[in-house]
């Protein structure tokens, strides 16, 4: 007899942990863009492509984590 039985899949916890890194990365990317624009407003147009590229690369890590959570989950 078990007092507390844990059922489910641990991959959801893994994805939650994997989403922390890209969340912090996106925050750093946007903070750097805001700081660069505040220091030199005329460079906003030049640094905007780097903002979107950094955002896309950071979010790609989150999508990899989501896909791997489904790949390594048990098909039960």
VENDADA-V988476 format. One line per field, one symbol per residue. psi: psi as a letter, one per 30 degrees, with the letter a starting at -180 (. if undefined). burial: + if it has 9 or more other C-alpha atoms within 8 Angstrom, else -. A space follows every 10 residues. Layout:
psi: ???
burial: ???
This chain:
psi: kkejkklakf feeeeeeffe eeeeeeeeee eeeeeeeeej ffgeeefeee eeeeeeeefe eeeeeeefee eglkh.
burial: ---------- +--++--++- -++-++--++ --+--++--- --++--++-- +--++--++- ++--++--+- --+---
